[in-house]
Amino acid sequence: MAMKFKLIALVVGLSVLSFVTFSLYISVDISGNIKADTNYINHQTEIDKQPINLLFNLENIGSVTCESFYKVDFKKNNETIYTAWSKKDVVKPGDLKTFNVYWNPTESGEIKVYPKLYMCDDIYELNETSINVKNILNYTTNFIDVKYKNTNNSIKFYLKSNKSKEVFIIPDKYPQGWRFYPVKTKLEANKKKVVEMKFDTPFFYETPIKFNIVSADGEINDFDEVELKNPKWYDEIDIYKIGFYILLLIVIMELLIIFRGHKFISRRVYRRHHKN
């Protein structure tokens, strides 16, 4: 009887311990306070120029620092015709930040917009809206010379424009599951500029990606697809950084030579002085 009572007590004790442990885990999991206010800043229902630029306002009113970004699905006739991503940014409690989502539409008419906010590990579906795309740019010019080099998570574009323009680099088609974070930059006529576009992928593989380079006044630059390739080991090397360190090393060596030479001369003068 005593043995049976001890066995029952042991089972009950383990059950209570298991419940307490589970409760503590849940308590830790929800101890953070993830809250935010977000809204469109410049939403327009009529679009007559490209590219489309949706601007979101995000205020972290919680107590948790979160990496945050937006995803927008553009749909027509209930079919997704494009998925766009904003940049990623770290938003601390009390921070107020803005996020841009760009799209160069290939279809006109009424487009449904379905935005989502990714904040920490949570996804928040925002209110859907719609826009009416009136005009589609279907002509291209060649005002920018484009070269590029990629790693497993970024593309560097080497640009030289014959016009001073603000331009957007926007992926047109890319594999499902990949995330490209478009960029906006200001180009000055006949000056080279390097801009970097980050991307995330569950696994990298070689593939062509079509991009659009669109100016703020609606001019599309014509250039070939970007052929993403497995980078060589030397593609990861920052030439400018290495050059800086080499120059720094040369300066340090020259200072050491001057310092040692100065000490050597001082010793000779000291010895000659004491001999006399």
C-alpha positions as CSV (number, residue, x, y, z in Angstrom):
1,M,0.0,0.0,0.0
2,A,2.8,2.3,0.9
3,M,4.6,1.5,-2.3
4,K,1.4,2.2,-4.3
5,F,1.0,5.5,-2.5
6,K,4.6,6.5,-3.3
7,L,4.1,5.6,-7.0
8,I,1.0,7.7,-7.2
9,A,2.7,10.6,-5.5
10,L,5.7,10.3,-8.0
11,V,3.4,10.3,-11.0
12,V,1.5,13.3,-9.7
13,G,4.7,15.1,-8.9
14,L,6.1,14.5,-12.4
15,S,2.8,15.8,-13.9
16,V,2.9,19.0,-11.9
17,L,6.6,19.5,-12.8
18,S,5.8,19.0,-16.4
19,F,3.0,21.6,-16.3
20,V,5.2,24.1,-14.5
21,T,7.9,23.7,-17.0
22,F,5.5,24.1,-19.9
23,S,4.0,27.2,-18.2
24,L,7.4,28.8,-17.7
25,Y,8.2,28.2,-21.4
26,I,5.0,29.9,-22.5
27,S,5.6,32.8,-20.1
28,V,9.1,33.4,-21.5
29,D,7.8,33.1,-25.1
30,I,5.2,35.9,-24.5
31,S,7.1,38.1,-22.2
32,G,8.2,40.4,-25.0
33,N,5.7,43.0,-26.2
34,I,5.6,43.2,-30.0
35,K,3.4,46.0,-31.1
36,A,3.5,48.5,-34.0
37,D,1.6,51.2,-35.8
38,T,1.8,51.1,-39.5
39,N,0.1,52.9,-42.4
40,Y,0.6,54.0,-46.0
41,I,2.0,57.5,-46.3
42,N,1.6,58.3,-50.0
43,H,-1.0,55.8,-51.3
44,Q,-2.5,56.8,-54.6
45,T,-5.5,55.1,-56.3
46,E,-4.6,56.4,-59.7
47,I,-1.1,55.6,-61.2
48,D,-0.2,57.3,-64.4
49,K,3.6,57.1,-64.2
50,Q,6.1,54.5,-63.3
51,P,7.5,53.0,-61.2
52,I,4.9,52.6,-58.4
53,N,6.3,53.6,-55.0
54,L,4.4,52.5,-51.9
55,L,5.7,54.1,-48.8
56,F,5.0,52.6,-45.4
57,N,5.4,54.2,-42.0
58,L,6.3,51.9,-39.1
59,E,6.4,52.9,-35.4
60,N,7.6,50.3,-32.9
61,I,5.4,50.9,-29.8
62,G,6.3,47.7,-28.1
63,S,9.3,46.6,-26.0
64,V,11.1,44.4,-28.4
65,T,13.7,45.3,-31.1
66,C,12.7,43.7,-34.3
67,E,14.2,43.2,-37.8
68,S,11.3,44.4,-40.0
69,F,10.3,44.5,-43.6
70,Y,7.2,44.5,-45.9
71,K,5.9,42.2,-48.6
72,V,3.4,43.3,-51.1
73,D,1.5,41.0,-53.5
74,F,0.0,42.7,-56.5
75,K,-3.0,40.8,-57.9
76,K,-5.2,41.0,-61.0
77,N,-8.2,38.8,-61.5
78,N,-7.3,37.0,-58.3
79,E,-3.9,36.0,-59.7
80,T,-0.6,37.3,-58.2
81,I,1.2,39.1,-61.0
82,Y,4.1,40.4,-58.9
83,T,5.6,40.2,-55.4
84,A,7.7,43.1,-54.1
85,W,9.7,43.4,-50.9
86,S,11.0,46.4,-49.0
87,K,14.4,46.7,-47.5
88,K,15.1,45.1,-44.1
89,D,15.7,47.4,-41.2
90,V,16.2,47.0,-37.4
91,V,13.4,48.9,-35.6
92,K,14.0,49.5,-31.9
93,P,11.3,50.4,-29.4
94,G,10.2,54.0,-30.0
95,D,11.7,54.1,-33.5
96,L,9.7,55.6,-36.4
97,K,11.0,54.4,-39.8
98,T,9.8,54.3,-43.4
99,F,9.9,51.5,-45.9
100,N,9.6,51.7,-49.7
101,V,8.1,49.1,-52.0
102,Y,8.7,49.5,-55.7
103,W,7.1,47.9,-58.7
104,N,7.4,48.5,-62.4
105,P,3.9,47.3,-63.6
106,T,3.6,45.3,-66.8
107,E,-0.2,45.3,-66.8
108,S,-2.7,48.1,-66.7
109,G,-6.1,48.3,-65.1
110,E,-7.3,47.7,-61.5
111,I,-4.6,46.0,-59.4
112,K,-5.3,44.7,-55.9
113,V,-2.6,45.4,-53.4
114,Y,-2.1,42.9,-50.4
115,P,0.6,44.2,-48.0
116,K,2.1,42.2,-45.1
117,L,4.4,43.3,-42.3
118,Y,7.2,41.0,-41.2
119,M,8.3,41.9,-37.7
120,C,10.6,39.7,-35.6
121,D,9.1,36.2,-36.3
122,D,5.6,37.5,-36.8
123,I,3.6,38.2,-40.0
124,Y,0.8,40.8,-39.9
125,E,-1.7,41.0,-42.8
126,L,-2.5,44.7,-43.5
127,N,-5.6,46.1,-45.1
128,E,-5.8,45.4,-48.8
129,T,-6.3,48.3,-51.2
130,S,-6.4,48.7,-55.0
131,I,-4.8,51.0,-57.6
132,N,-5.7,51.8,-61.1
133,V,-2.7,51.6,-63.4
134,K,-3.4,53.8,-66.4
135,N,-0.2,53.7,-68.5
136,I,2.4,51.0,-69.1
137,L,5.9,51.9,-70.3
138,N,6.7,49.6,-73.2
139,Y,9.7,51.4,-74.7
140,T,13.3,51.4,-73.6
141,T,16.3,53.6,-74.1
142,N,20.0,53.1,-73.4
143,F,21.2,55.9,-71.2
144,I,23.1,53.8,-68.6
145,D,26.1,51.5,-69.2
146,V,25.6,48.5,-66.8
147,K,28.0,46.0,-65.5
148,Y,27.5,43.7,-62.5
149,K,29.0,41.1,-60.2
150,N,27.2,38.9,-57.7
151,T,27.8,36.9,-54.6
152,N,25.5,34.4,-53.0
153,N,23.4,37.2,-51.4
154,S,24.0,40.4,-53.3
155,I,24.5,42.0,-56.7
156,K,26.8,44.9,-57.3
157,F,25.8,47.1,-60.2
158,Y,28.4,49.3,-61.8
159,L,26.6,52.1,-63.5
160,K,27.6,55.0,-65.7
161,S,24.8,57.2,-67.0
162,N,24.9,59.9,-69.7
163,K,22.2,61.7,-67.9
164,S,21.7,62.9,-64.3
165,K,18.8,61.0,-63.0
166,E,17.3,59.3,-60.0
167,V,16.7,55.6,-60.8
168,F,15.2,52.5,-59.3
169,I,16.6,49.0,-59.9
170,I,13.7,46.6,-59.7
171,P,13.7,42.9,-60.3
172,D,11.1,42.0,-63.0
173,K,11.1,38.2,-62.7
174,Y,12.9,36.0,-60.2
175,P,12.4,32.5,-58.7
176,Q,9.6,31.9,-56.2
177,G,10.9,32.0,-52.6
178,W,13.7,34.4,-53.3
179,R,13.6,37.9,-51.8
180,F,15.1,40.9,-53.7
181,Y,15.4,44.2,-51.9
182,P,15.2,46.9,-54.7
183,V,17.3,50.0,-54.5
184,K,17.0,53.7,-55.4
185,T,20.0,55.8,-56.2
186,K,21.0,59.2,-57.8
187,L,23.2,59.1,-60.9
188,E,25.3,62.0,-62.1
189,A,26.0,62.3,-65.8
190,N,29.2,60.7,-67.0
191,K,30.2,59.6,-63.4
192,K,30.5,56.0,-62.3
193,K,28.5,54.7,-59.4
194,V,28.4,51.3,-57.6
195,V,25.1,50.2,-55.9
196,E,24.5,47.0,-54.1
197,M,21.2,45.0,-54.1
198,K,20.8,42.4,-51.3
199,F,18.7,39.3,-51.7
200,D,17.8,36.2,-49.7
201,T,17.3,32.8,-51.0
202,P,16.6,29.4,-49.3
203,F,19.3,28.0,-51.5
204,F,21.4,29.6,-54.2
205,Y,21.7,28.3,-57.8
206,E,22.8,29.8,-61.0
207,T,19.9,31.5,-62.9
208,P,19.2,34.5,-65.1
209,I,17.2,37.4,-63.4
210,K,15.5,40.1,-65.4
211,F,15.8,43.6,-63.9
212,N,14.4,47.0,-64.8
213,I,16.3,50.2,-64.3
214,V,13.6,52.9,-64.3
215,S,14.2,56.6,-63.8
216,A,11.9,58.7,-61.7
217,D,10.5,60.4,-64.8
218,G,9.6,57.0,-66.3
219,E,12.5,56.2,-68.6
220,I,13.4,52.5,-68.8
221,N,17.0,51.6,-69.5
222,D,17.6,48.6,-71.8
223,F,20.1,46.0,-70.7
224,D,20.4,42.2,-70.7
225,E,19.4,39.8,-67.9
226,V,21.7,39.4,-65.0
227,E,23.3,35.9,-65.0
228,L,23.7,35.0,-61.4
229,K,26.7,32.7,-61.1
230,N,28.3,30.8,-58.3
231,P,31.0,33.3,-57.2
232,K,34.7,32.5,-57.3
233,W,36.7,32.8,-54.1
234,Y,38.2,36.1,-55.2
235,D,34.7,37.7,-55.9
236,E,34.3,38.0,-52.1
237,I,37.5,40.1,-51.8
238,D,37.1,43.8,-51.3
239,I,39.8,45.3,-53.5
240,Y,39.5,48.7,-52.0
241,K,39.8,47.4,-48.5
242,I,42.8,45.4,-49.3
243,G,44.4,48.4,-51.0
244,F,43.8,50.5,-47.9
245,Y,45.5,47.9,-45.7
246,I,48.4,47.6,-48.0
247,L,48.8,51.4,-48.1
248,L,48.6,51.5,-44.3
249,L,51.2,48.7,-44.0
250,I,53.6,50.7,-46.3
251,V,53.1,53.8,-44.2
252,I,53.8,51.9,-41.0
253,M,56.9,50.3,-42.4
254,E,58.2,53.6,-43.6
255,L,57.7,55.1,-40.2
256,L,59.5,52.2,-38.6
257,I,62.4,52.6,-41.0
258,I,62.6,56.4,-40.3
259,F,62.4,55.7,-36.5
260,R,65.1,53.0,-36.6
261,G,67.3,55.2,-38.8
262,H,66.8,58.1,-36.4
263,K,67.8,55.9,-33.4
264,F,70.8,54.6,-35.3
265,I,72.1,58.1,-36.1
266,S,71.4,59.2,-32.5
267,R,73.5,56.3,-31.2
268,R,76.5,57.1,-33.5
269,V,76.4,60.8,-32.5
270,Y,76.2,59.8,-28.9
271,R,79.2,57.4,-29.2
272,R,81.3,60.0,-31.1
273,H,80.5,62.7,-28.6
274,H,81.6,60.5,-25.7
275,K,84.8,59.4,-27.5
276,N,85.9,63.0,-27.8
